[in-house]
Amino acid sequence: MAGQEGHEDHKLQQPEAEGADERVTVTVRLIRSFPHRNLRHLVLRDVELGLSGAEFLRLCRDEAARPQSGLPPPFRTFEYDCCKIEHQAHGSKTSDPCINREEDDRLILRGDVTLREAGVKNETEISVFRLADYEEYKKDPALKW
């Protein structure tokens, strides 16, 4: 039994040694149209925090394009080119039902920064969208029917 206890102790210490391989669950908000509030959610499990912003965007595009994603075809073929942290688990949310329009400099994921460095944690919600559409929406955030 002493050998088994030592084995269990090794398991307990293993996650600390592999901090670079930490994996989290992230909810992705795929935004196709800001003024029409046309968005869908996609849950990504086991996302490595060591991924760069560019790698994460590629992962989101690939997962959305899969027929098994359950997303309608317009969402699967849309050309997303930007990611932004929407909110953290148990944190405050924005009053805008589509996207947080505050703190773009801090919350938009840069391609060369890892998710960990950007502050992504387990159960973070990240919006994925086309940057040109977002810039237009910021000028006039009115809802269109």
Backbone as numpy.savetxt, mean C-alpha at the origin, in Angstrom:
# Nx Ny Nz CAx CAy CAz Cx Cy Cz
14.11 -33.49 26.28 13.30 -32.29 26.28 14.15 -31.03 26.28
15.33 -31.10 26.86 16.20 -29.93 26.90 16.56 -29.48 25.49
16.75 -30.44 24.58 17.06 -30.11 23.19 15.92 -29.37 22.52
14.67 -29.75 22.87 13.51 -29.08 22.27 13.39 -27.66 22.78
13.68 -27.44 24.07 13.59 -26.09 24.61 14.56 -25.17 23.91
15.80 -25.65 23.67 16.78 -24.84 22.97 16.32 -24.50 21.56
15.65 -25.46 20.92 15.13 -25.24 19.58 14.05 -24.15 19.60
13.18 -24.18 20.61 12.13 -23.16 20.72 12.75 -21.79 20.97
13.83 -21.72 21.78 14.49 -20.44 22.02 15.05 -19.88 20.72
15.59 -20.76 19.87 16.13 -20.32 18.59 15.02 -19.71 17.72
13.83 -20.31 17.75 12.70 -19.78 16.98 12.30 -18.40 17.47
12.36 -18.20 18.78 11.97 -16.90 19.33 12.95 -15.80 18.92
14.22 -16.14 18.75 15.22 -15.14 18.41 15.30 -14.89 16.92
14.79 -15.79 16.12 14.92 -15.71 14.68 14.32 -14.43 14.07
13.11 -13.97 14.44 12.55 -12.78 13.79 13.41 -11.54 13.98
14.06 -11.39 15.13 14.91 -10.22 15.34 16.06 -10.22 14.37
16.66 -11.39 14.11 17.78 -11.47 13.20 17.37 -11.23 11.75
16.11 -11.47 11.45 15.65 -11.31 10.08 14.76 -10.08 9.93
15.09 -8.98 10.57 14.27 -7.78 10.50 14.07 -7.27 9.08
15.08 -7.52 8.21 14.97 -7.06 6.83 13.89 -7.84 6.07
13.57 -9.05 6.54 12.58 -9.89 5.86 11.20 -9.77 6.50
10.98 -8.77 7.33 9.68 -8.62 7.99 8.59 -8.46 6.94
7.49 -9.17 7.15 6.38 -9.14 6.20 5.12 -8.61 6.90
4.33 -7.86 6.15 3.13 -7.24 6.72 1.96 -7.43 5.76
0.77 -7.11 6.25 -0.43 -7.08 5.43 -0.75 -5.62 5.12
-0.98 -5.33 3.86 -1.25 -3.96 3.41 -2.56 -3.96 2.63
-3.42 -2.98 2.91 -4.63 -2.81 2.11 -4.34 -1.74 1.06
-4.55 -2.09 -0.18 -4.31 -1.18 -1.30 -5.64 -0.64 -1.79
-5.73 0.68 -1.91 -6.91 1.34 -2.47 -6.59 1.70 -3.91
-7.11 0.95 -4.86 -6.88 1.24 -6.27 -7.89 2.31 -6.69
-7.38 3.49 -7.03 -8.26 4.61 -7.38 -8.21 4.83 -8.89
-9.35 4.62 -9.51 -9.43 4.78 -10.96 -9.93 6.17 -11.34
-10.82 6.73 -10.53 -11.34 8.07 -10.79 -11.57 8.79 -9.47
-10.91 9.92 -9.29 -11.08 10.69 -8.06 -12.44 11.39 -8.01
-12.83 12.15 -9.04 -14.11 12.87 -8.94 -15.33 11.96 -8.86
-15.23 10.75 -9.39 -16.36 9.82 -9.34 -16.26 8.84 -8.18
-15.20 9.00 -7.38 -14.96 8.12 -6.21 -14.98 6.65 -6.62
-14.35 6.37 -7.75 -14.32 5.02 -8.30 -13.06 4.32 -7.78
-13.23 3.50 -6.74 -12.08 2.81 -6.16 -12.45 1.42 -5.69
-11.43 0.57 -5.59 -11.60 -0.80 -5.10 -10.44 -1.11 -4.16
-10.69 -2.04 -3.26 -9.66 -2.44 -2.31 -9.07 -3.79 -2.70
-7.78 -3.93 -2.41 -7.05 -5.16 -2.67 -6.16 -5.40 -1.47
-6.30 -6.55 -0.82 -5.49 -6.86 0.36 -4.28 -7.68 -0.08
-3.09 -7.17 0.25 -1.85 -7.88 -0.06 -1.26 -8.39 1.25
-1.06 -9.69 1.32 -0.49 -10.31 2.52 0.97 -10.64 2.28
1.74 -10.71 3.35 3.16 -11.07 3.30 3.97 -10.15 2.41
3.73 -8.85 2.50 4.49 -7.86 1.74 5.78 -7.57 2.51
6.91 -7.69 1.84 8.20 -7.42 2.48 8.39 -5.92 2.66
8.79 -5.50 3.85 9.04 -4.08 4.10 10.33 -3.61 3.44
11.13 -4.53 2.95 12.36 -4.17 2.26 12.15 -3.79 0.80
10.90 -3.91 0.29 10.61 -3.52 -1.09 10.74 -2.01 -1.24
11.24 -1.57 -2.39 11.28 -0.14 -2.67 9.88 0.30 -3.10
9.66 1.60 -3.15 8.37 2.13 -3.60 8.06 1.68 -5.02
9.08 1.65 -5.89 8.88 1.23 -7.28 8.51 -0.26 -7.35
9.17 -1.08 -6.54 8.86 -2.51 -6.52 7.46 -2.76 -5.98
7.06 -1.98 -4.97 5.71 -2.13 -4.41 4.66 -1.75 -5.45
4.89 -0.67 -6.19 3.96 -0.26 -7.24 3.83 -1.36 -8.29
4.94 -1.96 -8.68 4.92 -3.05 -9.65 4.13 -4.24 -9.10
4.32 -4.55 -7.81 3.57 -5.64 -7.17 2.07 -5.35 -7.21
1.69 -4.12 -6.91 0.27 -3.75 -6.93 -0.32 -3.90 -8.33
0.40 -3.42 -9.34 -0.08 -3.54 -10.71 -0.24 -5.01 -11.11
0.77 -5.82 -10.77 0.72 -7.24 -11.11 -0.44 -7.95 -10.43
-0.63 -7.67 -9.13 -1.72 -8.32 -8.39 -3.09 -7.86 -8.90
-3.22 -6.59 -9.24 -4.49 -6.08 -9.75 -4.81 -6.69 -11.11
-3.80 -6.94 -11.93 -4.01 -7.46 -13.28 -4.41 -8.93 -13.30
-4.16 -9.64 -12.21 -4.50 -11.06 -12.16 -6.03 -11.25 -12.22
-6.52 -12.14 -13.07 -7.97 -12.39 -13.11 -8.51 -12.87 -11.76
-7.67 -13.55 -10.96 -8.10 -14.04 -9.65 -8.28 -12.92 -8.63
-7.89 -11.70 -8.97 -8.01 -10.59 -8.03 -9.47 -10.24 -7.75
-10.36 -10.60 -8.66 -11.78 -10.29 -8.49 -12.12 -8.87 -8.86
-11.17 -8.13 -9.41 -11.41 -6.74 -9.80 -12.03 -6.68 -11.20
-12.89 -5.69 -11.44 -13.44 -5.52 -12.79 -12.31 -5.18 -13.78
-12.45 -5.54 -15.05 -11.40 -5.28 -16.04 -10.87 -3.84 -16.07
-11.70 -2.80 -15.93 -11.12 -1.46 -15.96 -10.06 -1.22 -14.87
-10.19 -1.85 -13.74 -9.21 -1.70 -12.67 -7.97 -2.54 -12.94
-8.14 -3.64 -13.63 -7.00 -4.53 -13.90 -6.08 -3.97 -14.97
-6.61 -3.14 -15.88 -5.80 -2.62 -16.98 -5.41 -1.16 -16.81
-5.86 -0.51 -15.76 -5.58 0.91 -15.53 -4.08 1.12 -15.30
-3.55 2.24 -15.76 -2.11 2.51 -15.64 -1.81 3.33 -14.39
-1.69 2.64 -13.26 -1.33 3.27 -11.99 0.15 3.64 -12.03
0.50 4.81 -11.47 1.92 5.19 -11.48 2.39 5.84 -10.18
1.56 5.80 -9.13 1.94 6.45 -7.88 1.29 5.76 -6.69
2.00 5.77 -5.55 1.47 5.21 -4.30 1.58 6.27 -3.21
0.59 6.29 -2.33 0.60 7.24 -1.22 0.02 6.56 0.01
0.69 6.73 1.14 0.18 6.17 2.39 -1.10 6.92 2.74
-2.17 6.17 2.89 -3.48 6.76 3.22 -3.59 6.93 4.73
-3.38 5.87 5.47 -3.36 5.95 6.93 -2.80 4.67 7.51
-2.39 4.75 8.78 -1.86 3.61 9.51 -3.00 2.97 10.30
-2.81 1.71 10.69 -3.81 1.04 11.52 -3.97 1.81 12.82
-5.20 1.98 13.26 -5.55 2.65 14.51 -5.18 4.13 14.51
-4.92 4.69 13.34 -4.59 6.11 13.24 -5.79 6.90 12.77
-5.63 8.20 12.71 -6.73 9.05 12.26 -6.85 8.98 10.74
-8.06 9.21 10.26 -8.32 9.17 8.82 -8.69 10.56 8.34
-8.55 10.77 7.06 -8.90 12.05 6.45 -10.41 12.17 6.29
-10.89 13.38 6.13 -12.32 13.59 5.93 -12.70 13.40 4.46
-11.72 13.40 3.57 -11.98 13.17 2.15 -12.19 11.66 1.94
-13.33 11.24 1.39 -13.60 9.81 1.25 -12.75 9.12 0.19
-12.05 9.89 -0.64 -11.29 9.29 -1.72 -9.80 9.15 -1.39
-9.17 10.24 -0.95 -7.73 10.21 -0.67 -7.34 11.34 0.28
-6.31 11.12 1.05 -5.76 12.14 1.91 -4.96 13.11 1.04
-5.37 14.37 0.98 -4.70 15.35 0.14 -3.63 16.13 0.88
-3.31 15.73 2.09 -2.32 16.43 2.91 -0.95 15.74 2.82
0.08 16.46 3.12 1.45 15.95 3.32 1.96 15.06 2.19
1.80 15.50 0.96 2.27 14.71 -0.17 3.77 14.41 -0.09
4.56 15.40 0.35 6.01 15.20 0.41 6.40 14.03 1.30
5.67 13.84 2.37 6.00 12.79 3.34 5.31 11.46 3.02
4.11 11.50 2.46 3.31 10.29 2.32 3.37 9.62 0.95
3.75 10.34 -0.10 3.89 9.69 -1.41 5.16 8.85 -1.39
5.02 7.58 -1.78 6.16 6.66 -1.75 7.08 6.96 -2.93
8.33 7.24 -2.61 9.34 7.45 -3.64 9.86 6.09 -4.10
10.27 6.00 -5.35 10.72 4.74 -5.92 11.96 4.16 -5.29
12.83 5.02 -4.71 14.10 4.54 -4.18 14.09 4.33 -2.66
12.97 4.54 -2.01 12.85 4.40 -0.56 12.09 3.12 -0.24
12.57 2.36 0.75 11.87 1.12 1.11 10.58 1.44 1.85
9.70 0.47 1.89 8.44 0.65 2.61 8.72 0.92 4.09
9.70 0.23 4.66 10.06 0.42 6.07 10.50 1.87 6.31
11.37 2.39 5.43 11.86 3.76 5.57 10.73 4.78 5.41
9.72 4.45 4.62 8.58 5.35 4.41 7.59 5.31 5.57
7.77 4.35 6.49 6.89 4.28 7.65 5.74 3.29 7.52
5.78 2.41 6.53 4.72 1.42 6.37 4.84 0.38 7.47
3.71 0.06 8.07 3.63 -0.94 9.14 2.52 -1.92 8.79
2.33 -2.91 9.64 1.26 -3.87 9.41 -0.10 -3.16 9.39
-0.93 -3.51 8.43 -2.28 -2.97 8.25 -2.31 -1.50 7.83
-1.25 -1.05 7.20 -1.24 0.28 6.60 -2.11 0.24 5.35
-2.82 1.33 5.08 -3.63 1.44 3.87 -2.92 2.38 2.91
-2.69 1.91 1.68 -1.95 2.69 0.69 -2.82 2.90 -0.54
-2.92 4.14 -0.99 -3.66 4.45 -2.21 -2.72 4.33 -3.40
-3.23 3.73 -4.48 -2.47 3.57 -5.72 -3.32 4.22 -6.82
-2.71 5.11 -7.60 -3.47 5.93 -8.54 -2.55 6.45 -9.63
-3.13 7.25 -10.54 -2.34 7.94 -11.56 -2.08 9.36 -11.06
-0.81 9.74 -11.00 -0.42 11.02 -10.40 -1.06 12.22 -11.10
-1.14 12.21 -12.42 -1.75 13.33 -13.14 -3.21 13.52 -12.73
-3.93 12.42 -12.54 -5.33 12.50 -12.11 -5.43 13.09 -10.70
-4.49 12.70 -9.83 -4.48 13.20 -8.46 -4.20 14.71 -8.43
-3.24 15.17 -9.22 -2.92 16.60 -9.28 -4.14 17.40 -9.75
-4.86 16.87 -10.72 -6.07 17.53 -11.22 -7.15 17.56 -10.13
-7.30 16.46 -9.42 -8.30 16.36 -8.35 -7.99 17.35 -7.22
-6.72 17.55 -6.91 -6.35 18.50 -5.85 -6.77 19.92 -6.19
-6.77 20.28 -7.47 -7.18 21.62 -7.90 -8.68 21.83 -7.69
-9.47 20.75 -7.94 -10.93 20.83 -7.81 -11.44 19.49 -7.27
-11.52 19.36 -5.93 -11.92 18.08 -5.33 -13.43 17.83 -5.29
-14.15 18.40 -6.21 -15.61 18.23 -6.22 -16.00 16.84 -6.70
-17.08 16.33 -6.13 -17.64 15.04 -6.53 -18.47 15.25 -7.80
-18.31 14.35 -8.76 -19.09 14.42 -10.00 -19.96 13.18 -10.09
-21.19 13.37 -10.53 -22.12 12.23 -10.63 -22.27 11.81 -12.02
